């Protein structure tokens, strides 16, 4: 398997500095700052990037699990809402809410939910994050 990478460059102090972040092959690149991370400023932040990675990973894992069960999805749309809060250890990602909608011909709601939960548990990014995040929730609905 290939090794994936991302990089970041920060200039200045914490509150007035700024930086750029990019994926290894340059598919994504963005600016980030204290304001984009801890306030509502322009740019991205590490938590949004974690959310995008989790949503992408889950969507792929869910699509595969559905297909393996005999239900080829037309589409799977997922948003990962990453919550950050202050804990005894400092600022931490405390919760991630996965919200997914699948257009999956022929599947019933119960089977869809079961496969979604299995995909949440088995997606590599969920497995990576689960030990450190207090809770990963899932809301799955059929389109």
N, C-alpha and C positions, 0 to 999 in steps of 0.2 A: 504494500500500500504506500502511496506517496505521503510525504510529510508536508503538511499544510502550514502556512505561516501568515502572520499579520505583523504590522509594524506601526510604531507611533513615535512622533517627535514632539517634545514639549519644550517651550521656550518661556522663560520668566518664572515668577513665583506662582504659588497656588491660585490666588484669587485674581491676579491681573494678567497672568500668563495665558498662553493659548497653544494649541497644538494641532497636528494633523494625524490622522489614522488612516491606514489603508490595508487592504487584503494583499496577500502575497503576489498575486498576478495582476493586481491593479483593478479588479472588477468593481471594488467599492473603495471610495476615498472620501474623507470628510474632515471638516474642521471640528474641533471641540475645545471647550473652555470650562472654567468654573461655573459660569452662568448657564451653559448648556447642560451641565451635569446636575447642579444643585438648585437651579432656578428655572426660568423658562426662556433662556437665551437661545439665539440662533446656533445651529450646529447639531452635532450628534453627541453621543456619550457612550461609555462602555456598556451601560445597561441596555441601551437600544440595540447595540451590536449583539449582545447576548440574546436579547429577545428575537432578533432577526435570525440568528443561528438556531435557536431552539424551535422557532416556527418552521424554518426550512427543514430541519432534521425530522421533526414530528410529521410534517406533511408527507415527506418521502416515506418514512417508516409506516405511516398509516396507509398510504397508497399501496405499498407492498403487501401489508398484512391483509388489506381488503382483497387485493388480487389473488393472494395465496388462498383465501377463503372462497374464491370463485366469483368475486364481485369487482369487476374492473371499474374504478371510479372515472367519471368524466372530469371531475376536479375536486381538489381539497384545498380550501382556503383557511389559513390559520393565522391568528394573531397571538403573540405572547406578550402579556402585560407583566413587566418586571417591576416589583415593588422593592424599594430600598428604604431601610429604616435604621435608626440608631439602636444598637444593642449594647450589652455590657462590653463586648469586644470591640466596639466602634461601629462605623457604618457597615452594613451588610445587606446583601440581597436576602430578603426575608420571605418572599413569596413570588411565585410565577403563576399567572392564570393563563392557561392555554384555552383559546376560544376557536373552535374549528367548525366549519360547515362543509359537508361533503355532498356532492352531486353523485350519487351512487345508485345506478339503476338496479332494481331487483332485490335490494337488501331491506330487511325489516328493521325497525327502530331498535329493538332489543339486541339484535346481532351487531348492528352498527355501533351501539354503545359498548358492547363487550370488546369488539375489535379495537375501538378507540382507546379504551383503558389499557389493553395489552400493548398497543403502540406507544402510549405514554410511558409505560413501565420499561419498554425495551428500546426506545430510541436512544442512541448513544449520547446525545446531549442531555436528555433527561437523566440517564445513569450518571453522567459526569456531575450534574448539578445537584442531584437528590441528596447526597450526604451533607451538603452545606446549606441548602435552602430549607427553611422550616416547612414549607408546604408548596407543592405543585398541584394546582387544581385543573380540572378539565371540564369544559362545557362543549359537548359535541351535539350537533344537530344536522339533520338531513335537509338538503336544499329543497 
